[in-house]
């Protein structure tokens, strides 16, 4: 089964288009599915029910603290999930930069998926290098 990505409304819909172009044809954006404005806990159930890999900038809301992933956040009590991608960057990150970072994530994942894993791509400031981190959640 080919993984599918659900892009959070805090990120550009261009990420969903990129995922589709790369072969993840069922990928979508929260707003395309009529879920814009949903609370995190509402999205969580939808994500889990439909086996989405969720892509968000709201990392803390979903994985908890960067120092203790899984200690709290929406995925803290989830025993199995399709995966989580956190695109972390400066507040003024453009859609172009979001797409570039997500492309790097897609290269790292390939078609294998992320069951019970998180990939975070961290960009401190525009023009600087990035850090890519992959870990299990729950740990």
GICOR-V123225 format. One record per backbone hydrogen bond with DSSP energy under -0.5 kcal/mol. NH is the residue of the N-H (numbers start at 0). CO is the residue of the C=O. If there is no record, write none. Layout:
{{NH & CO} {NH & CO}}
This chain:
{{5 & 52} {6 & 4} {6 & 27} {7 & 54} {10 & 7} {14 & 11} {15 & 12} {16 & 12} {17 & 13} {18 & 14} {19 & 15} {20 & 16} {21 & 17} {22 & 19} {23 & 18} {24 & 22} {26 & 23} {27 & 4} {29 & 6} {31 & 28} {32 & 28} {32 & 29} {33 & 30} {34 & 29} {37 & 34} {41 & 38} {42 & 38} {43 & 39} {44 & 40} {45 & 41} {46 & 42} {47 & 43} {48 & 44} {49 & 45} {50 & 47} {51 & 46} {52 & 3} {53 & 51} {53 & 82} {54 & 5} {55 & 84} {58 & 56} {61 & 57} {61 & 58} {62 & 58} {63 & 58} {63 & 59} {69 & 62} {69 & 71} {70 & 67} {73 & 60} {74 & 61} {75 & 72} {77 & 74} {78 & 76} {83 & 116} {84 & 53} {85 & 118} {86 & 55} {86 & 84} {87 & 85} {87 & 120} {92 & 89} {97 & 93} {98 & 94} {99 & 95} {100 & 96} {101 & 97} {102 & 98} {103 & 99} {104 & 100} {105 & 101} {106 & 102} {107 & 103} {108 & 104} {109 & 105} {111 & 108} {113 & 81} {115 & 80} {116 & 113} {117 & 134} {118 & 83} {119 & 132} {120 & 85} {121 & 119} {121 & 130} {122 & 87} {123 & 128} {127 & 124} {130 & 121} {132 & 119} {132 & 130} {134 & 117} {136 & 115}}
